[in-house]
């Protein structure tokens, strides 16, 4: 890959990438905590609720590598624009269908079906995150790759902070009240504004001569990636760490419910998680990435996350909400260090003409973990033994650490080189 300094995009372009990922997680953060209320309001069964909650991640699992592979062929800009346009449409559909169901213009069963369609569409549109990662990979040299990936992680954190805060505005005091359609409309408007900005301002990061691929994602790519020691161990580490964190996220509301927290309190705790994630990835991790290789940062983050999950289990056993607020940031900070570091290692061990495809595989593996992690967490969670999901997650993180210790980038960042954050002059 050519020197990124010769073709570094403007700060505005990187800001648009930040906003693109932020919008994806904003809509996710707004809607996800409301889904149980939607299920109650429209009479959805547990199976239907499970489909509503899993459909978004399932579509990301299927489409993330497809979008990533296509971006290697046609460029990053058109794929990102398609994703924003899709998010704009499907979040609006979510709001509109909700309003029809709430007003009685659509039967409850039909409402649930159309809500599922809108969640499937939003998942497909939101599967362009690896394309945003590839944009960062195109735009950063190896010494700054982890810091660039942390920029995307910070966008995750900001989106997951403000999404639940916006969602908290739509929690009805009436437990039998229908949910407000405004959450979907807000996400749609924000996606539309990001789309307009991207149309006029977002450049293409893939340089002429690099789009040499003549095919999109192929299933054989996963076999090849797993067959490589360098990329295979990273992908397995991504799966295990995301699985453990998804287990934590999915059972957190059950834990707070067992501790007597209200629905609104759950929203605020999720926003607290997002705020910690933002501060950690936007500030702490990007600074640490200047001083240590990605593999070392990933291993250190794993150890911190193991400690945090163990402590969350202790807080649950002690039935202490205060301890929960103290210990949750430990696990989140650890995960904040692990995620961009593993993404950086995956990128550093991938040729420039396969960045979108392989990063898409990484996102697909993450999506699969986000599908399976909550299933395992729900099975492990027991009101009499609330610590089991978190202690089980800590065990998985130890296994991931063993994989990380075996992972070596074929080109580690040069920590002595001047580190310039993406967008900095």
FENZI-V182915 format. One line per field, one symbol per residue. ss: DSSP state (H for helix, E for strand, C for the rest). phi: phi as a letter, one per 30 degrees, with the letter a starting at -180 (. if undefined). burial: + if it has 24 or more other ideal C-beta (glycine too) atoms within 12 Angstrom, else -. A space follows every 10 residues. Layout:
ss = ???
phi = ???
burial = ???
This chain:
ss = CCCHHHCCCC HHHHHHHHHH HHHHHHHHHH HHCCHHHHHH HCCCCHHHHH HHHHHHHHHH HHHHHHHHHH HHHHCHHHHH HHHHHHHHHH HHHHHHHHHH HHHCCCCHHH HHHHHHHHHH HHHHHHHHHH HHHHHHHHHC CHHHHHHHHH HHHHHHHHHH HHHHHHHHCC CCCCCCCCCC CHHHHHHHHH HHHHHHHHHH HCCCCCCCCC CCCCCCCCHH HHHHHHHCHH HHHHHHHHHH HHHHHHHHHH HHHHHHHHCC CCHHHHHHHH HHHHHHHHHH HHHHHHHHCC CCCHHHHHHH HHHHHHHHHH HHHHHHHCCC HHHHHHHHHH HHHHHHHHHH HHHHHHHHCC CHHHHHHHHH HHHHHHHHHH HHHHHHHHHH CECCECCHHH HHHHHHHHHH HHHHHCCCCC CCCCCCCCCC CCCCC
phi = .dddddbddd dddddddede dededddddd deddeedded dciddddddd dddddddddd edcedddddd ddccjdeddd dddddddedd dddedddddd dddidbdddd ddddddeddd dddddddced ddddedddcb dddcdddddd dddddedddd ddedddeddc dddcdcdddd dddddddddd ddddddddec bddccddejc dcdcaddbdd dddddddddd dddddddedd ddeddddddd cdddddddci ddedddeddd ddeddddddd ddbddddddd cbdddddddd dddddedddd ddddddddhc ddddddceed dddddddddd ddddddddcb dddbeddddd dddddddddd ddeddddddd dbedbddedd dddddddddd dddddccbdd adedddddcc dejdc
burial = +--+---++- --++-+++++ ++++++++++ ++++++++++ ++-+---+++ ++++++++++ ++++++++++ ++++++++++ ++++++++++ ++++++++++ ++-----+-- ++-+++++++ ++++++++++ ++++++++++ ++++++++++ ++++++++++ ++++++++-+ +------+++ ++++++++++ ++-++-++-- +++++++--+ +-+---+--- ++--+--+-+ ++++++++++ ++++++++++ ++++++-++- +-+-++++++ ++++++++++ ++++++-+++ -+++++++++ ++++++++++ +++++++--+ +--++-++++ ++++++++++ ++++++++++ ++++++++++ ++++++++++ ++++++++-+ +----+++++ ++++++++++ +-++--+-+- -++-----+- +++--
